Amino acid sequence: MGDYRNLWESLGMDLEKHDVLCQALPPLFDEIYLSQVDRPQGMNYFNFVIAEIHGLRVEELHTARIAGRKVFGTFCVFVPTELITACDGIAVGLCGGSQFWVPDGEKVLPRNLCPLIKASVGAKISGTCPYFQSCDLLVGETTCDGKKKAWEILNEYTPTYVMDLPQMKREKDLSNWRDEVSRFCEQVEALTEQKITSDNLRQAIHLANEKRRVLSRLYGARKADPVPISGKDALLISQIAFYDDPERFITQTDALCEELEKRIDQGTGVFPKSTPRILISGTPQAIPNWKLHHIIENSGAVIVCEETCTGTRYFENMVDEGGETVDEQMRHLADRYMGVNCACFTPNTGRVDDIVRLAKEYHADGVVHYNLPFCHNYSIEYHQVERALKQEGIPVIKVETDYGEEDSEQIRTRIEAFIEILR
């Protein structure tokens, strides 16, 4: 990474503490990613993005803000980023996937809380994440009780807007969500001093759909046997999609997919043919949470799909681009986002159906249901997931773990036994 200390200092960061964070990431990335054999050449771009993780993109955001553009930090796949793009704003997905930030989060939050929430809050109040420091507005949502209260605390440190997500999917809930999307549109217009038009919203919807398309293309390549790309690399690409420049990301991912499709034609894979295939379901894996993927793929299996917010829930289902007026476009936008099957909804049979469908579609031999500690929605929903998969004869195991390494060997033992069953 280049020298960005002046930039970081201008953002009000704790440089001494940030140095400790920067020293920890390279060896972790080397061990998990660069040690892989026969990786696609197209992964070099994504390696570069990680090498410059707190540098080049942050500098781009800084330059954009100087030019008068606004940066919105988002935490959830329910935030309609198309509205931000249409108003010439920049949407940046904020991560909370590092144990480094948890102790700072626990200064203002209880310890018995989801590590993703603690890490997200800790990243801001510690002044060690330049993306948090670069945002003009944070956008939260009401997907769980922990988040709802955490936004109140974050608002004490930086302006935070909260979108009220319905907890059911009845017609009146969809109507309320459409109103909520309209209110968020007004907030975006006020901050950016731009106006949503049918033309700029159409362009923004198309751009977001293109990103969904290229991610769908990437995941489609993972259906092959042998698999042309590791699950770790696919996860990394999906994580980067949340904050990279969209047009650049689409171009680079399309180029990678061309390489993967050639590998498929040649019968070339990063794992031997008939390697046990795993579907991951459950809670999101924010960067740099690569722990479970690393354990599974070092234990003799390959991950072929993620039914998570950093997986299929992020890109499945396009926004209808047929709307002619802003009202029609806004309706299509709201309807697409309400189609995301998050565990915050009740009932939520759609997510259970998705897991069964994806397991069959990606020819998964088994499912690992991943759960962050104290994430009650996904933990409770495992009962229905397990029952549905057993009815289909698909083996499943639940793994609950945080970002620390203390339980890694215990998890490895359980995963290895599960893979033996699949064999």
Secondary structure as UniProt FT lines:
FT   HELIX           5..10
FT   TURN            11..12
FT   HELIX           15..29
FT   HELIX           30..34
FT   TURN            41..42
FT   HELIX           43..51
FT   TURN            52..55
FT   HELIX           56..66
FT   TURN            67..68
FT   STRAND          71..74
FT   TURN            77..78
FT   HELIX           81..86
FT   TURN            87..88
FT   STRAND          90..93
FT   HELIX           99..101
FT   HELIX           102..105
FT   TURN            106..108
FT   HELIX           115..125
FT   TURN            126..127
FT   HELIX           130..133
FT   STRAND          137..141
FT   HELIX           145..154
FT   TURN            155..157
FT   STRAND          160..163
FT   HELIX           171..192
FT   HELIX           198..221
FT   TURN            222..223
FT   HELIX           231..241
FT   TURN            242..243
FT   HELIX           246..266
FT   TURN            273..274
FT   STRAND          277..282
FT   TURN            287..288
FT   HELIX           291..297
FT   TURN            298..300
FT   STRAND          302..307
FT   TURN            309..311
FT   HELIX           312..315
FT   TURN            321..322
FT   HELIX           326..338
FT   TURN            343..344
FT   HELIX           349..361
FT   TURN            362..363
FT   STRAND          366..371
FT   TURN            373..374
FT   HELIX           376..391
FT   TURN            392..393
FT   STRAND          396..400
FT   TURN            406..407
FT   HELIX           408..422
//
